[in-house]
């Protein structure tokens, strides 16, 4: 199993915790949906696409006020390039959520680039991600 597939599986399994601050009752969706990307890419692979689809299904079921999409990158590239890349990644996820039925007025994007990235020399796979969370506001 590839590192990305392993991380995606861990993300889905670890996301079974209750969604903080919101009471959704039984069948509580994950607190955070983690969507991983290949280096420099904005394309959703099959595993990433499945995570976005699950987030859209859960959003339809629990109807949160806000579906927040926060984008991150590793430290490869310049700060400006990474901010642009995280912007493009959040756009890709937003468009996919929209296509999957999440209302546009619920979607909020927040690209952060490399703001919280680990060092390039470490395994930066977890830095190349978009997080989808549900919120009251």
C-alpha positions in Angstrom: 0.0 0.0 0.0 1.4 3.4 -0.9 2.2 6.0 1.7 -0.6 8.3 0.4 -3.1 5.4 0.6 -2.0 4.5 4.1 -2.3 8.2 5.2 -5.7 8.5 3.6 -6.9 5.3 5.3 -5.5 6.5 8.7 -7.2 9.9 8.1 -10.6 8.2 7.4 -10.3 5.9 10.4 -9.0 8.5 12.8 -11.8 10.9 11.7 -14.4 8.8 13.4 -14.1 11.0 16.5 -17.0 13.4 17.2 -17.1 16.7 15.3 -16.1 19.3 18.0 -18.7 21.9 18.9 -21.5 20.5 16.9 -24.1 17.9 18.0 -25.0 15.7 15.1 -26.3 12.8 17.0 -25.9 9.2 15.9 -23.7 8.5 12.9 -21.5 11.5 13.7 -19.2 12.4 10.8 -15.5 12.8 11.2 -14.2 15.9 12.8 -11.9 16.5 9.8 -11.8 15.0 6.3 -8.2 14.9 5.1 -7.6 15.1 1.3 -4.0 14.4 0.3 -2.3 15.5 -2.9 0.8 14.5 -4.8 3.7 17.0 -4.7 2.8 20.1 -6.8 -0.5 18.7 -7.8 -4.1 19.9 -7.6 -5.6 16.7 -9.0 -7.8 14.5 -6.8 -6.6 10.9 -7.0 -9.2 8.1 -6.3 -8.6 8.0 -2.6 -8.8 11.8 -2.3 -12.0 11.8 -4.4 -13.6 9.2 -2.1 -12.8 11.4 0.9 -14.4 14.5 -0.7 -17.5 12.4 -1.7 -17.9 11.2 1.8 -17.7 14.8 3.1 -20.3 15.8 0.6 -22.6 13.0 1.7 -22.1 13.8 5.3 -22.8 17.5 4.7 -26.1 16.6 3.0 -27.0 14.5 6.0 -26.0 16.9 8.8 -26.5 20.2 7.0 -23.8 22.3 8.7 -23.8 26.0 8.4 -20.3 26.1 7.0 -18.1 23.6 5.1 -14.6 24.9 5.7 -11.9 24.0 3.3 -8.4 24.7 4.5 -5.4 24.2 2.2 -1.8 23.4 3.0 1.4 22.7 1.2 4.9 21.4 2.0 7.8 23.8 2.0 9.1 22.9 -1.5 8.9 26.0 -3.7 8.5 29.7 -2.7 6.0 31.0 -0.2 4.1 32.7 -3.0 4.0 29.5 -5.1 2.8 27.5 -2.1 0.1 29.9 -1.3 -1.1 29.8 -4.9 -0.9 26.0 -4.9 -3.0 25.8 -1.7 -5.5 28.2 -3.2 -5.8 26.0 -6.3 -6.2 22.9 -4.1 -9.0 24.5 -2.1 -10.6 25.5 -5.3 -10.5 21.9 -6.6 -12.0 20.6 -3.5 -14.7 23.3 -3.4 -15.7 22.6 -7.0 -15.9 18.9 -6.3 -18.0 19.5 -3.2 -20.2 21.8 -5.2 -20.6 19.2 -8.0 -21.5 16.6 -5.2 -24.3 18.8 -4.0 -22.9 21.0 -1.3 -24.4 24.5 -1.6 -22.0 27.2 -2.7 -23.2 29.5 0.1 -22.0 27.0 2.7 -18.4 26.6 1.3 -15.6 28.7 2.8 -12.0 28.4 1.5 -8.9 29.2 3.5 -5.6 28.6 1.7 -2.7 28.7 4.1 0.2 27.5 1.9 3.2 26.3 3.9 2.2 28.2 7.1 2.3 25.1 9.2 4.5 22.8 7.1 7.2 20.5 8.5 10.8 20.7 7.2 11.3 19.6 3.6 13.8 17.0 4.7 11.1 15.1 6.7 8.3 13.2 5.2 6.1 16.1 4.1 3.2 14.0 2.8 0.9 15.2 5.5 1.6 18.8 4.6 0.2 18.4 1.0 -3.4 18.3 2.1 -6.8 20.0 2.3 -8.8 19.7 5.4 -12.6 19.8 5.2 -14.5 20.6 8.4 -18.0 21.4 9.4 -18.8 24.4 11.5 -21.6 26.5 13.0 -20.1 29.7 11.5 
